[in-house]
Amino acid sequence: MLCARGGWQALRRCASLPRAVRLRVSEALGARESAGEVKVQGWVRSVRSQKEVLFLHINDGSSLEHLQVVADPSLENRELTFGSAVEVRGRLVKSPHRRQNMELQAEAIHVVGPCDIWTFPLKMKERHPLEYVRQFPHLRCRSNTLASLLRIRSEATAAIHSFFQANGYVHIHTPIITSNDCEGAGELFHIETSNKAREPSEKTQFFNVPAFLTVSGQLHLEVMAGGSLGRDGEGELPLWVGARENETRLRPSSRQESSFSAGLSLTCLPLARPSEQKTHRAAGTWQSSIWWRLSCPSLKASRTSCRLERILKHKFVIISYNEAVEILKQASQTFTFKPEWGCDLQTEHEKYLVKHCGEVPVFVINYPYELKPFYMRDNEDGPQHTVAAVDLLVPGVGELCGGSLREERLPFLQSRLQRLGIADAYQWYLDLRRFGSTPHGGFGMGFERYLQYILGVDNIKDVIPFPRFSHSCLL
């Protein structure tokens, strides 16, 4: 009984002792006053041992700047190396150095996870080129450059969502598995069970119909836009009670192409009549995201800021597909793919058009009828038959956004689906035209290409958290 009573008293005394306050590195660096009994956890970025003092730099991913730890040399041990995970307890004090606000005077250092510096691919005092770091996709986020790019990716995602929410859009999650080939190119990943030893009597299709990973959610967005979530962008139709104006989507998509991109795309579907509104909406989205890019304090002095500011000061150029082909045919440059009317524009063509127009974003409108998917609106022109499609080309990247007005006229849509032999598969899509159809359209933006441009990144794989076909980290 006495032992039990003494145990309870000891626990009460321990509970009454002050506990160390846990701080993130960003919080410690941003502190304005000294603090006692704090603990910081993170990874060691550098170790420098002197006769009378031990210096560490640690980071937990919350800040680009490292926190300096000053400790007695007696706290050093062989497991305290570059790359090791540590917990440091001590006092947060003002730093005497100009380049940092606060530093941590360590009273105890605990190595949570040791790191073998001899086999660890990243070295403390080496500035590894990106080509080397890309060999280790599972470790590359520990490099400052690639970790910074992924932080910016996160901020850019939030900025795009904020832009659409502020402009009355509704965020919709569209299916990842679908039976639709909305791009019409047949570049789809087919889904089937992993059981290769099926009996002949068993079903060959898991969903009873062929199923694929989606390449776009825009057809599903039309379902949403045609209901109580959508209204006419010109206000010409009665407004739905409690309705919102638009729908938008930001999620991964997949297609069979030679690319390391994860295929993240942004698709928005505003209901509007003139094709010019589509170009202005796409331009507004992109320009607003650039303003976000330039407003980040840590990024204002970067090498791409001047280039982005220049673009914001100039109007976007609008040319037709016909004009684009003529410009390419008259170019002195020799292209790998010969430009011809009726052929899709290649990246080399797109980059040349941007350069020809003064290194400002260029909208190319009215593409050939046979070149685009079935849902794009027929311009009923001639002799060169076109549809109301638009692509946004930007310097150094090429196509960034693509969109079109949708074919809202039922006879036109039925005729084309029948010619393509897919009318039965798209009866549900025809229903959208039979029951309360309105003129509408949409555009999609390649998110990785957007990041590649605003950050000035040469390799698109550097802005993807997990490159799809990496040998060690597969999506």
BELZI-V951678 format. One record per residue. N is the residue number from 1. RES is the residue in one small letter. PHI is phi in whole degrees, 0 to 359 (NA if undefined). NEAR is the number of other ideal C-beta (glycine too) atoms within 8 Angstrom. D_CENTER is the distance of its C-alpha to the mean C-alpha in Angstrom with 2 decimals. Layout:
N:RES:PHI:NEAR:D_CENTER
N:RES:PHI:NEAR:D_CENTER
//
This chain:
1:m:NA:4:63.50
2:l:296:5:63.73
3:c:296:6:60.98
4:a:295:7:58.68
5:r:298:8:59.54
6:g:295:8:58.84
7:g:295:8:55.46
8:w:296:8:54.43
9:q:295:8:55.58
10:a:295:8:53.56
11:l:296:8:50.39
12:r:295:8:51.08
13:r:295:8:51.53
14:c:295:7:48.23
15:a:293:6:46.44
16:s:279:5:47.98
17:l:288:6:46.71
18:p:293:4:43.76
19:r:265:5:40.45
20:a:292:8:38.01
21:v:278:8:35.10
22:r:277:8:31.75
23:l:237:11:29.45
24:r:281:10:25.95
25:v:300:16:25.94
26:s:297:8:24.30
27:e:290:9:27.07
28:a:295:14:29.74
29:l:292:12:28.77
30:g:270:7:28.66
31:a:294:12:32.00
32:r:259:3:34.85
33:e:230:4:37.74
34:s:292:9:38.94
35:a:212:9:38.75
36:g:258:6:40.68
37:e:54:9:39.84
38:v:241:15:36.08
39:k:227:11:33.97
40:v:230:16:30.69
41:q:246:10:28.81
42:g:175:12:26.53
43:w:249:11:26.55
44:v:285:16:29.04
45:r:262:9:27.71
46:s:199:10:31.21
47:v:228:11:34.83
48:r:221:7:37.81
49:s:257:7:41.21
50:q:244:8:44.25
51:k:296:4:47.81
52:e:249:4:47.64
53:v:208:9:43.96
54:l:244:13:40.75
55:f:250:13:37.42
56:l:232:16:34.04
57:h:239:11:30.52
58:i:234:15:28.20
59:n:211:13:24.63
60:d:245:11:22.85
61:g:90:6:19.27
62:s:272:8:19.71
63:s:209:12:20.53
64:l:288:5:20.24
65:e:273:8:24.04
66:h:272:10:26.27
67:l:265:16:29.19
68:q:277:12:32.57
69:v:246:16:34.97
70:v:251:10:38.67
71:a:219:15:40.91
72:d:286:7:44.38
73:p:304:11:44.67
74:s:294:4:46.26
75:l:278:11:42.87
76:e:284:8:41.60
77:n:215:6:41.65
78:r:292:4:40.68
79:e:274:7:37.55
80:l:276:13:36.17
81:t:231:12:34.14
82:f:301:12:30.91
83:g:93:11:28.05
84:s:284:14:30.15
85:a:268:10:29.08
86:v:226:15:31.59
87:e:236:9:32.78
88:v:244:16:34.76
89:r:248:12:37.24
90:g:170:13:39.07
91:r:245:11:39.43
92:l:270:14:36.91
93:v:228:9:38.79
94:k:295:7:38.46
95:s:272:9:37.78
96:p:282:3:40.39
97:h:272:7:37.91
98:r:289:3:36.46
99:r:281:3:32.93
100:q:219:10:32.31
101:n:275:7:33.27
102:m:231:13:34.05
103:e:218:13:34.86
104:l:251:16:35.80
105:q:271:11:39.38
106:a:283:14:39.26
107:e:250:6:42.02
108:a:206:8:40.56
109:i:233:13:37.86
110:h:246:8:36.92
111:v:278:11:35.00
112:v:282:8:32.94
113:g:221:6:31.50
114:p:291:7:33.13
115:c:224:11:31.46
116:d:282:7:33.53
117:i:293:10:32.98
118:w:282:4:34.79
119:t:255:5:32.40
120:f:291:10:29.15
121:p:297:6:27.25
122:l:266:11:26.10
123:k:252:8:29.10
124:m:296:9:29.79
125:k:257:3:31.15
126:e:255:6:29.29
127:r:264:3:26.49
128:h:288:9:24.72
129:p:291:6:23.19
130:l:299:10:19.63
131:e:299:6:21.30
132:y:286:7:23.16
133:v:295:13:20.43
134:r:296:12:18.37
135:q:289:7:21.41
136:f:234:10:20.68
137:p:298:11:17.16
138:h:279:6:18.62
139:l:240:8:19.82
140:r:294:10:17.53
141:c:291:8:15.82
142:r:276:8:19.40
143:s:274:10:19.36
144:n:299:6:18.82
145:t:296:9:16.73
146:l:288:12:14.03
147:a:296:11:14.20
148:s:294:9:13.74
149:l:298:13:10.60
150:l:288:11:9.04
151:r:296:8:10.74
152:i:294:12:9.38
153:r:303:11:5.69
154:s:297:8:7.44
155:e:294:10:9.48
156:a:294:15:7.26
157:t:300:10:6.15
158:a:295:8:9.91
159:a:294:11:10.99
160:i:293:12:9.80
161:h:300:10:11.47
162:s:297:8:14.38
163:f:300:12:14.88
164:f:289:13:15.35
165:q:295:8:17.39
166:a:290:6:19.52
167:n:252:8:20.25
168:g:82:6:21.47
169:y:270:12:18.82
170:v:249:9:18.85
171:h:277:11:15.85
172:i:240:12:16.70
173:h:263:5:15.79
174:t:264:10:16.89
175:p:298:7:18.41
176:i:275:8:16.74
177:i:257:9:20.24
178:t:212:10:22.03
179:s:255:8:25.03
180:n:262:8:23.72
181:d:251:9:22.76
182:c:288:11:21.42
183:e:275:9:20.65
184:g:75:9:24.22
185:a:261:6:23.67
186:g:73:5:24.43
187:e:269:8:21.58
188:l:243:10:21.05
189:f:270:8:21.07
190:h:278:7:24.26
191:i:256:9:24.67
192:e:212:7:28.07
193:t:289:5:29.79
194:s:275:4:30.36
195:n:283:5:34.12
196:k:278:4:35.47
197:a:262:3:39.10
198:r:285:8:39.18
199:e:281:4:42.56
200:p:302:4:43.35
201:s:280:3:43.91
202:e:283:6:40.45
203:k:291:5:37.70
204:t:274:5:35.48
205:q:248:9:32.56
206:f:296:8:31.02
207:f:256:8:30.24
208:n:72:5:33.39
209:v:225:6:31.36
210:p:302:6:28.93
211:a:233:11:25.43
212:f:222:13:22.15
213:l:286:11:18.46
214:t:294:14:16.99
215:v:257:13:15.54
216:s:190:11:14.92
217:g:254:13:15.95
218:q:291:12:17.62
219:l:292:11:21.12
220:h:292:11:20.77
221:l:294:16:19.63
222:e:296:14:22.89
223:v:299:9:24.75
224:m:291:13:23.42
225:a:292:13:23.96
226:g:275:11:27.47
227:g:247:7:28.57
228:s:285:6:29.15
229:l:268:11:25.56
230:g:234:17:26.00
231:r:211:10:28.52
232:d:291:9:29.43
233:g:295:11:27.56
234:e:268:6:30.96
235:g:74:7:32.74
236:e:278:4:35.25
237:l:253:7:35.10
238:p:303:3:36.14
239:l:280:7:33.47
240:w:281:9:32.71
241:v:295:4:33.79
242:g:68:4:30.96
243:a:283:10:28.50
244:r:251:9:25.10
245:e:276:11:24.20
246:n:222:15:20.91
247:e:233:15:18.38
248:t:219:13:14.62
249:r:215:14:12.13
250:l:220:11:8.48
251:r:198:10:8.63
252:p:291:8:8.87
253:s:222:12:11.56
254:s:223:8:13.94
255:r:213:11:16.52
256:q:277:5:19.19
257:e:209:5:18.48
258:s:282:2:18.86
259:s:208:6:15.30
260:f:266:9:13.51
261:s:288:11:10.08
262:a:282:11:8.93
263:g:73:12:8.84
264:l:286:12:5.99
265:s:229:13:7.58
266:l:246:13:8.80
267:t:236:14:12.57
268:c:237:16:15.16
269:l:229:16:18.85
270:p:283:13:21.22
271:l:270:13:24.89
272:a:206:12:26.47
273:r:270:6:29.21
274:p:291:6:29.04
275:s:293:10:26.49
276:e:298:6:26.46
277:q:296:11:24.84
278:k:294:17:21.90
279:t:293:14:21.44
280:h:293:8:21.97
281:r:294:12:19.47
282:a:297:15:16.70
283:a:297:12:17.98
284:g:297:8:18.13
285:t:299:15:14.54
286:w:290:15:13.48
287:q:295:9:16.34
288:s:297:10:15.69
289:s:291:14:12.22
290:i:290:12:14.17
291:w:301:9:16.85
292:w:299:12:14.59
293:r:301:12:13.68
294:l:282:12:17.44
295:s:275:7:18.50
296:c:288:10:17.15
297:p:304:5:20.50
298:s:285:5:19.38
299:l:244:10:17.71
300:k:298:9:20.44
301:a:268:4:22.49
302:s:288:7:19.93
303:r:290:6:20.90
304:t:272:9:18.31
305:s:298:12:19.42
306:c:297:7:22.59
307:r:295:10:20.98
308:l:291:12:18.58
309:e:297:9:21.63
310:r:296:8:23.63
311:i:295:11:21.33
312:l:294:10:21.52
313:k:273:5:25.29
314:h:246:8:25.64
315:k:286:4:25.57
316:f:286:11:23.44
317:v:273:10:25.72
318:i:240:7:26.39
319:i:228:12:28.20
320:s:275:8:29.16
321:y:299:12:28.54
322:n:302:9:32.28
323:e:296:8:32.11
324:a:298:13:29.18
325:v:295:11:31.27
326:e:295:8:34.31
327:i:299:12:32.54
328:l:292:12:31.37
329:k:294:7:34.88
330:q:271:5:36.50
331:a:291:9:34.25
332:s:282:2:36.09
333:q:285:5:33.18
334:t:266:2:33.54
335:f:262:12:30.60
336:t:295:4:30.03
337:f:254:8:29.63
338:k:292:4:32.40
339:p:288:10:31.30
340:e:222:6:33.20
341:w:295:7:33.12
342:g:101:6:31.63
343:c:260:8:29.21
344:d:290:4:25.45
345:l:284:12:24.19
346:q:273:9:22.91
347:t:302:7:20.49
348:e:296:9:23.63
349:h:292:13:24.97
350:e:298:13:21.94
351:k:295:13:21.93
352:y:293:13:25.68
353:l:300:16:25.59
354:v:296:16:23.36
355:k:296:8:25.78
356:h:298:8:28.74
357:c:269:10:27.66
358:g:97:6:27.44
359:e:58:6:23.92
360:v:237:12:22.55
361:p:303:14:20.11
362:v:232:13:22.07
363:f:265:15:22.15
364:v:252:13:23.97
365:i:241:13:25.62
366:n:61:11:28.07
367:y:275:12:27.31
368:p:303:12:30.03
369:y:302:9:30.79
370:e:285:6:30.93
371:l:271:8:27.62
372:k:247:11:25.45
373:p:297:7:25.06
374:f:296:11:27.90
375:y:273:10:26.42
376:m:279:14:26.21
377:r:288:11:29.15
378:d:290:10:32.19
379:n:281:10:33.33
380:e:53:4:36.86
381:d:250:7:37.52
382:g:194:5:39.50
383:p:284:3:40.57
384:q:268:8:36.96
385:h:284:10:35.23
386:t:229:12:31.74
387:v:236:13:29.19
388:a:278:13:27.35
389:a:249:13:23.99
390:v:214:16:21.80
391:d:235:12:19.20
392:l:256:17:17.69
393:l:255:14:18.13
394:v:232:11:17.08
395:p:302:12:18.80
396:g:78:6:18.02
397:v:241:10:15.36
398:g:101:10:17.16
399:e:294:13:15.79
400:l:246:14:12.67
401:c:236:14:13.77
402:g:217:10:16.45
403:g:196:11:18.67
404:s:192:16:22.28
405:l:281:11:25.03
406:r:270:12:26.00
407:e:284:12:29.53
408:e:268:9:31.17
409:r:272:7:34.69
410:l:303:9:35.76
411:p:301:6:38.31
412:f:297:9:35.93
413:l:293:14:33.28
414:q:299:10:35.99
415:s:299:8:37.49
416:r:288:11:34.37
417:l:297:12:33.41
418:q:293:8:37.00
419:r:296:6:36.99
420:l:278:9:33.89
421:g:75:5:35.58
422:i:233:8:32.87
423:a:298:11:34.54
424:d:295:5:35.35
425:a:288:7:31.79
426:y:243:11:30.57
427:q:298:8:33.40
428:w:297:6:31.04
429:y:288:11:29.16
430:l:294:13:32.57
431:d:299:8:33.38
432:l:296:11:30.71
433:r:270:11:32.89
434:r:285:7:36.16
435:f:242:6:35.59
436:g:75:4:34.73
437:s:287:9:32.46
438:t:227:10:31.26
439:p:299:10:29.80
440:h:200:16:26.01
441:g:190:15:22.90
442:g:195:15:19.13
443:f:216:15:16.25
444:g:235:13:12.85
445:m:235:14:10.07
446:g:288:12:8.08
447:f:294:12:4.49
448:e:295:13:5.17
449:r:295:13:8.47
450:y:301:14:7.86
451:l:295:14:6.84
452:q:301:11:9.67
453:y:286:12:11.95
454:i:291:12:11.89
455:l:262:10:12.20
456:g:70:9:14.71
457:v:274:10:13.49
458:d:282:4:15.76
459:n:253:7:14.26
460:i:295:11:10.82
461:k:296:9:11.38
462:d:286:12:11.30
463:v:252:12:7.59
464:i:252:12:7.37
465:p:305:6:9.11
466:f:226:10:11.64
467:p:305:11:12.39
468:r:304:12:13.90
469:f:255:6:17.36
470:s:292:10:18.05
471:h:289:3:21.65
472:s:246:6:21.35
473:c:229:8:18.11
474:l:265:6:17.53
475:l:288:5:15.04
//
